[in-house]
């Protein structure tokens, strides 16, 4: 039976899982991204992961990374959270080193496939997911097919403008939704507001839970920005299921009910009757990347 190698490229680490077609994870590994230095170190990290996880049953490699990307040419074009990586030809690099098909897509698109195949998006005919992590991304699976956009960078919803006079985003524009609801956004804005640098988003949520005014106000503003983004997406795409996934879901108890309530207040009454809004099962990015292989290799 074939197995698939799913690779999830993050700001700090590259994670990988060897996955059976039924979703069973056979092995895991991770390495530092190497992106803080240069693309050479980054590509070496990728290559070493594949070498470590190479088994006789391996049929294909799937990769998800922050975008924008160019899926036709297999390029990581740039990322607000990986600023030193520009136009990195990661697909060609792996194809030249290893005898496997390599499938590549934006990490949020990959997450959408993972939730569609293995998570709370199962059996959805029109699934919209938002990834709440270091950044804010989106993915859309309509009637079983992933929407990619022209070059694989569709659904960059974190860079929809919430407030054109708002803070500068890592992409260079002002007031993107990502600056209001993401780990990087919360930490940056908290530091600017208080002069205190926090070590993690978990610490930010702990402070909000204790009722610290600065954290509470930033979280409330983030919920409003995210709810307004969801309003536009629901009115545009008319999903039957909206799933939130990503690392910040660990703090869902802090914001989930308020977010769902605000979305319901904003959307058309008819949409309230059938649009399911729920947290994902936190299907890993590596499992989603393996699902990318299953989408195109089966």
C-alpha positions in Angstrom: 0.0 0.0 0.0 1.3 3.4 -0.9 2.2 6.0 1.7 2.5 9.8 1.3 4.9 12.3 2.8 3.2 15.4 4.0 5.4 18.5 4.7 4.2 21.6 6.5 6.5 24.6 6.2 6.1 27.0 9.1 7.9 30.2 10.3 10.0 28.3 12.8 10.0 24.7 11.8 9.3 22.2 9.0 7.2 19.3 10.1 6.6 16.1 8.2 4.5 13.0 8.5 4.4 9.7 6.6 0.7 9.0 6.1 -1.4 6.0 5.1 -4.2 6.8 2.6 -6.8 6.2 5.4 -5.2 9.1 7.4 -3.1 7.0 9.8 0.1 8.8 10.6 3.0 6.3 10.4 5.9 8.5 11.4 6.6 12.1 12.3 9.7 14.4 12.2 10.6 18.1 12.2 13.5 20.4 11.7 14.2 24.1 12.0 13.0 25.9 8.9 16.4 27.4 8.3 14.7 30.5 6.8 16.3 32.9 9.2 19.6 32.6 7.2 19.1 31.9 3.5 17.2 29.7 1.0 20.2 27.3 0.8 19.7 26.3 4.4 16.0 26.1 4.0 16.3 23.7 1.0 18.8 21.6 2.9 16.3 21.2 5.7 13.7 20.1 3.2 16.1 17.6 1.6 17.1 16.2 4.9 13.5 15.6 5.9 12.8 13.7 2.8 15.9 11.6 3.2 15.0 10.7 6.7 11.4 9.8 5.9 12.1 7.9 2.6 10.6 4.4 2.7 9.9 1.8 0.0 6.2 2.5 0.0 6.5 6.3 -0.5 4.5 7.3 -3.6 4.5 11.1 -3.5 5.4 14.2 -1.5 2.9 17.0 -0.7 4.0 20.4 0.6 2.1 23.3 2.2 3.7 26.6 2.8 2.7 30.2 3.6 2.0 32.2 0.4 1.8 33.8 -2.0 3.2 30.9 -4.1 3.3 30.0 -7.8 2.1 26.4 -8.0 2.7 26.2 -11.7 6.4 26.8 -11.3 6.7 25.3 -7.8 7.9 28.6 -6.3 7.5 30.0 -2.8 7.3 33.6 -4.0 7.3 35.3 -0.6 5.6 35.3 2.8 5.1 37.9 5.4 6.2 35.4 8.0 9.2 34.1 6.0 10.7 37.4 4.8 14.1 36.1 3.7 12.6 33.5 1.3 11.8 34.8 -2.1 11.1 32.9 -5.3 12.5 29.6 -3.9 12.2 26.7 -6.3 11.5 24.1 -3.7 9.6 21.7 -6.1 12.3 21.5 -8.7 14.9 21.1 -5.9 13.2 18.0 -4.5 12.3 16.6 -7.9 16.0 16.8 -8.9 17.0 15.1 -5.7 14.3 12.4 -5.4 12.3 10.2 -7.8 8.8 11.2 -6.5 6.0 13.4 -7.7 5.9 16.6 -5.7 2.6 18.5 -5.1 2.7 22.0 -3.7 0.1 24.5 -2.5 -0.6 27.3 0.0 -0.7 26.0 3.6 -4.3 27.2 4.1 -5.4 25.4 0.9 -3.7 22.3 2.2 -5.4 22.7 5.6 -8.8 22.9 3.8 -8.1 19.6 2.1 -7.1 18.0 5.4 -10.3 19.1 7.1 -12.3 18.0 4.1 -10.9 14.5 4.0 -10.2 13.8 7.7 -11.8 16.5 9.9 -14.9 18.5 10.6 -15.3 19.3 6.9 -16.2 15.7 5.9 -19.2 15.5 3.7 -19.4 19.2 3.2 -20.4 20.3 -0.3 -19.1 23.8 0.2 -16.4 24.0 2.8 -14.6 27.3 3.8 -11.8 27.1 6.3 -9.8 29.9 8.0 -6.4 29.1 9.5 -5.7 31.0 12.7 -1.9 30.7 13.4 1.2 32.8 13.0 -0.8 34.4 10.2 -4.4 34.2 8.9 -5.2 32.2 5.8 -8.1 30.7 4.0 -9.0 27.7 1.9 -12.1 26.7 0.0 -13.3 23.2 -1.1 -16.3 23.3 -3.4 -18.1 20.1 -4.4 -15.0 18.1 -3.6 -12.6 20.3 -5.5 -10.0 22.6 -4.0 -10.1 26.2 -5.3 -6.5 27.3 -6.1 -6.8 30.6 -7.8 -4.8 31.4 -10.9 -1.3 30.4 -9.6 -2.2 28.7 -6.4 -2.5 31.8 -4.3 -6.3 32.1 -4.1 -8.0 32.8 -0.7 -5.2 35.0 0.7 -8.0 36.3 3.0 -5.7 37.4 5.8 -4.7 40.3 3.6 -8.3 41.6 3.0 -8.3 45.1 4.5 -10.2 45.6 7.7 -9.1 49.2 8.4 -7.1 51.0 5.7 -5.8 53.3 8.4 -4.8 50.4 10.6 -1.4 49.0 11.5 1.1 48.0 8.9 1.0 44.3 8.0 4.0 42.1 7.2 2.9 42.3 3.6 3.5 46.1 3.6 -0.1 47.2 3.5 -2.2 48.7 6.3 -5.0 47.2 8.3 -5.1 43.7 6.9 -7.3 41.3 8.9 -4.1 39.3 9.8 -2.8 42.2 11.8 -5.9 42.0 14.0 -6.4 38.3 14.5 -3.2 36.1 14.3 -0.5 35.2 16.7 1.9 37.7 15.0 -0.7 40.4 15.0 -1.7 39.9 18.7 2.0 39.9 19.9 3.0 42.9 17.7 0.0 45.0 18.7 0.3 44.1 22.4 3.9 45.2 22.4 3.1 48.5 20.7 0.2 49.1 23.1 2.0 48.2 26.4 5.7 48.2 25.7 5.9 44.6 26.9 7.0 41.8 24.6 5.2 38.5 25.1 6.8 35.2 24.3 3.8 33.5 22.8 0.2 33.8 21.8 -0.7 31.5 24.7 0.7 34.1 27.0 -1.5 36.8 25.3 -4.6 34.7 25.8 -3.7 33.9 29.4 -3.5 37.7 30.0 -6.9 38.2 28.3 -8.4 35.4 30.4 -7.2 37.1 33.6 -9.0 40.3 32.4 -5.9 42.4 31.6 -7.4 45.4 29.9 -4.9 45.7 27.0 -5.2 42.0 26.1 -9.0 42.0 26.4 -9.4 45.1 24.2 -7.1 43.7 21.5 -8.8 40.4 21.5 -12.2 42.1 21.2 -11.0 44.1 18.3 -9.6 41.0 16.7 -12.9 39.1 17.1 -14.7 42.0 15.4 -12.2 42.1 12.5 -12.4 38.3 12.0 -16.2 38.3 12.2 -16.4 41.1 9.5 -14.0 39.1 7.3 -16.2 36.0 7.7 -19.4 38.0 6.9 -17.9 39.0 3.6 -16.7 35.5 2.8 -20.1 33.9 3.8 -22.0 36.3 1.7 -19.7 35.8 -1.3 -19.1 32.0 -1.2 -22.2 30.8 0.6 -20.5 27.8 2.4 -22.5 25.2 4.3 -19.6 24.8 6.7 -17.1 27.3 8.1 -14.2 25.7 10.0 -11.6 27.4 12.0 -8.3 25.6 12.4 -4.6 26.4 13.3 -2.6 26.8 16.4 -4.8 29.5 18.0 -7.7 27.0 18.1 -6.1 25.8 21.4 -7.6 29.0 22.9 -11.0 28.5 21.3 -12.7 28.6 24.7 -11.5 32.2 25.0 -13.0 33.5 21.8 -15.0 30.9 20.0 -18.5 31.6 21.4 -18.1 35.4 21.0 -16.8 35.0 17.4 -19.7 32.7 16.4 -22.2 35.0 18.0 -20.9 38.1 16.2 -20.8 36.3 12.8 -24.4 35.2 13.3 -25.3 38.8 14.0 -23.7 40.0 10.8 -24.8 37.5 8.2 -28.1 37.3 6.4 -30.8 35.5 8.5 -31.2 32.7 5.9 -27.5 31.9 6.2 -27.9 31.5 10.0 -30.3 28.6 9.5 -27.8 26.3 7.7 -24.2 27.6 7.9 -22.3 25.5 10.4 -19.6 27.4 12.2 -17.2 25.3 14.3 -13.6 24.7 15.2 -11.7 22.1 13.3 -10.4 18.9 14.6 -6.9 20.5 14.2 -6.0 18.1 11.4 -2.3 18.7 11.2 -0.7 20.6 8.4 1.3 17.5 7.5 -1.9 15.4 7.2 -3.3 18.1 5.0 -0.2 18.1 2.8 -0.6 14.3 2.5 -4.2 14.9 1.5 -2.8 17.1 -1.3 -1.0 14.0 -2.7 -4.2 12.0 -2.5 -6.1 14.8 -4.3 -3.8 14.6 -7.4 -1.9 11.3 -7.2 -4.7 8.7 -6.7 
